[in-house]
Amino acid sequence: MKKLVVFVPATLLVLFLLNSFVLKEKEAKKKPIKEGKSGEIANIIFKSIDGGQTWQDISKGLPEKLQREGVSRDGFFANDHGFYLRAGNGVYHNEPNSTTSFWTKEIVPGNQRNIAPGKNGIFAYDFRGQFLQKINGTSDWSPMYTTFQEQAIRIDTTTDWMTRNYNEKIVHNVFETAGGTVFIGSNNVLFRSTNSGKTWKPAQVGDARMKLIESNGVLLSTSKEGIVRSTDDGQTWNRVLSEGGLGVAVERIDGGFAAIVNNIITQTNTLHISMDSGKTWNTIGEDLQPSRSSLLMKKVGLLKSSSEILSIKQMGNYLLCGRSDGIFRSSDRGKTWQQLVLPATENFGFNVSVSGNVIYVIPNKGC
């Protein structure tokens, strides 16, 4: 009897301590991240200068709210000059040859959350079609394309929630060619201007999925029908790659293009390259496809998602492929792939950008 009396209180004490520990742990997770020094933040963006063998966390100096919210899908880009990120009240820039996490900042006077590279400077824009541009070599942001909405409403009379509530066309993206032709992607129309936005005309195709890329006068774009191509500065377009589903991504590579499209039969994303300016395509990356077992488990509901191919980039002699579960590298034009070891982070995938021989990776927090 004495043993039982001793055992019961001891058990209750252990359960009480365990319960207290669990509650404290839950409360700690609920607490917001303190708005302390910017140097305390981490795991927002990583940089590799050795082909993905080692990684440097360059988050220091960025706004702390990115720790919680992540980076918006159209809030960053990379080009030959480095990596650009829209956050807080500015655009942050990291040079590719920088060996530290040093960022320079340009103050943006408006609330436009998306950015894109332009021929003469960076564009900042929002879904309501309000544009700013910072001209190269200056620190001034000027309004651009101020008559776009007025002309777009006249050109496209389709009614949707945006036109009903705001009498405006929703803007998904902006792209400027090397020759200065500007495209603005909307829900139903791809708008095109050849005179710096003074007048706009509809291109032959247009939908919300269009993301454009240019190489040697050839334009390619994702679309709801796969990948489309133009050789007359975007006036007319032809479908060149389709497996029945959406175009997911298209990128320039040395000597050609790489693209990802959705196959409606297998319900997977497939990877392709073209070495003749987008006329014909070869399928690569078969070993990057999800296993049959994972596809079956997803079909019967045992898995929420499988390891989908989401992005393709070139870095030096390598092709880099982003999947929902990691980043893979190929040195033989996609015949074989090696998974890169990334820093441990809680995320739903990775956004990959390349500037010269530098790789930038943003863990996707689902925003």
C-alpha positions, 0 to 999 in steps of 0.5 A: 500500500505504501508503494502505491501511495508513493507511486501515484504522487510521483506519476502525477508530478511527472505528468504535471511537469511534462504538461507544463513543458508542452504548454510553455513550448506552445506559448513560445512558438506563438510569441511573435519574433521581437522587432530587435536588431536586423542582425538577429534575423536568419534563413531568409536568403542564402548565397553560394559562390561555389556551385552550391557546395557551401552556402552563406546566410546573407539575411542580415540587414533585411527587414525583420518582418521577412522572418515571419512573412517570407518574400513575395513571389514577384518581389525579387529578381537576379540579373548580371548586376546581382540580386534585388529584393523588394521589402519594407520601404525599399529595394535591397541589392546584393552584388554577386562579387560581395563576400559579405551579407552587405545590402544597399538600399534604394527607398521606394516612394510608393507601395508597389510590392512587385519588381522587375528588371527593365532596359533603363532601370527597375520597375516597381508595380502592383496588381492595380497597374500603378507603375514606378521606375528608377532610371539607371544611375539615379535615385529617383522613382518616376510614375510610368504608364499612367494611361495604361488602365484607361486604354486597357479598359477600352481595349478589353471589355471583359468584365471581372471582379477587378473591373466591377470593383475598381474599373481597372484591369488586374496586372500580373507582370511587366516585361521589357525587351532589349529593343524597348517593347513593353508587355503587361500581362493581364487576365485575358490580354497581353498588352504591348507598347512600342512607344514607352507606354504612350499607346497600348495594343493587344497581342495575339495571345494573353492570359494570367499565366504568361511569363516572358523571356527573350534571347536573340530576338526570340520571345518565349512565354508560359501560357495556359496552353504550354509554351508559346513563341514569337519572332516578330517582337510579340505581335503574333505567337505560336504554341511550340511546346505542350503536354496538355497543361499549363506552362510552368516556367521558361528560361534562357540557357546557353544556346537555347531555352529550358522550359517546364510544362504540366502533363495532364496525363501523368499529372506531373511537371516535365522538363525540356530544353531547346537548342534551336531558338525554341522551335523543337524541344527534347525532354530531359530530367526523367530521373527528377520525376516523382516515383510511381509509389509517391504518385499513387499515394498522392492519388489515394490521398495518403500524400498531400503533394509529390516532389514536383519540378518547379524551376530551371536555371543555368549557372555557368556549366550547370543546370539547376532545377528546383523541386518542392523538396530541394535543388538539383544540379546537372553538369551534362545538360540534364542527363544526370542530376545531383541533389545539393545540400541546403541549410536546414529550414522550415519551408514549402520549397525554394525559389532559385535565382542566378547572377553569373556564377552565384546562386541565390536561394529563398526558402518559400514560406508559402506566401 
